[in-house]
Amino acid sequence: MLLKRVFFNLSEELLPSVFYIEKTTYHGKYILIKFSEINTREMMESYKNALLQIPEEEVYPLKENHYYIYDLIDVAVYTTDGELIGKVKGVLNAGNDLLEITSVNGKEILIPFVDEFVPVVDLEAKKIIIKVIEGLL
């Protein structure tokens, strides 16, 4: 199923605006989107800082071992020994993705989000297991 619409939310106080996708064009590693409701670059500029939202039932299914960031937020993180480290706060893109974890004692920890360090992601159980090496935590 192809995505047909998105919502732009300018603030929490306002209802989001719905925009219908008229056309998509690939430009290198980017996708350019033409919305039916937007006819000039200036019109689109007013949504520059808006939050783009897609209804969950309309998101594109991902390949195995690929995750939407919103699915990872607040997932508990444990070591391979079963010790609770904290919860996922976000994902940073720094070449390789980094799990941004808030530890049980409030410390911010960055873990490379690669199989070598993160062997298990179980979204149904809301649990991520990391392999700890010296200096990682």
N, C-alpha and C positions, 0 to 999 in steps of 0.2 A: 504494500500500500504506500503510495506516495503522499507526502505531507501536503495538505491543501491550504492550511491556515496556521497563523501564529497570533499570539497576543503580545502587545507591547504595554508594559505597565510603567507609567511615569512616576507614580508614587503609591504608597500604601493607602492613601486617602481616596484615590480615584479608582474607578473601575477600569480594567485594562481595555485597550482598543483592539479590535480584531482586524487583521489584515489577511487578505486572500492572496495566495501565491499565483501569479499570472505566468511567470516564466523563470527558469533557472538556467544559468550559463556557467560552465566551468572555466575558470581563469587560473591556470597553474594549479596550485594546491588549494585555491579558494573557490567558493561557489558564490556567484553573484545572483541576487534574487530581485526580481521585479514584482512589486506588489500592485494589485489592481487599484488600490486606493491612493497610491503615491505616484505622482507624475513628474516630479522634479527632484533634483538633489536637495534643494533648499527645503522642500517638504519633509524629506527623510531626516535632515539635520535636526529637526525638532524632537526626534526620537533617539538622538545620539546616545544619551545616558539612560535610556529606558531599559528595563529588565525584559528580555525576550522570553516568553513562556510558550510552552507547547503542552496541550492536554496530555496527561500521562498515557491515556489509552491510544494516543496517536503517535507516540514516539516510535522511531525506527528500531526494530529488534537488532541487537548487537551480536557479533560473533562470540563464540565461547571465549571466556577469559577477558572480555572487554566489558567495561562498566560505565554507566552514567554516574557522574559525580554525585548527583543527588541521592543515588542509592547507597553511596559509601558514607555519607555524613551521619554521624552519631553511631556508627558501627563500633562495637567493642573490639579492642586490639589486645591480643594475648601473645605471650612468647610460646615457643614450642614446648616449654615446661609447664604451661598452663597459668603463668603469672599474668594477671591483668595489668596492662601497661597504661591504658587510657581509652579515649574514643577519637575517632576520626573527626577532625574539625573542617578539613578541606583537602583539596588536591592542588598542588602547585606544579606548573609546567616550567621546568628548567632544563630543557633538553630531554631528559627522562622525567616522567612524572614523579613527584614526591608526595607521599602521604603526610599530611600535616596533622599531627596527633597532639591532643591535650592530655598530658599524663595525669594519673590519679592525684599527683601532688601539685598540679597546675602548670607544670613545665611544658613548653612547646618543643616537640620533637619532630624532626623530618626523617622519613624513612624512604629510601628509593623504592618505588612501586614496580619492582621487577621480581620475577620468579625466584631469583637467588635469595632475596630477602623476605619476600611475601609468598610463601608456598601455598597458603590456603586463604581463599576468600569465599565465605559461606554466607551469602546474603539472606537466605531463609532463616538461618540461625542468628543473623546479625553479628557475625563473628569473623575476625581476620586474625590469622596467626602469622607472626613474624619470626624469622630466624635471627637471633641476636648474635652479633660478633663483637669483639672487643672494641670499645670506642663508639659503638652505634648509639647507645643510650647515654 
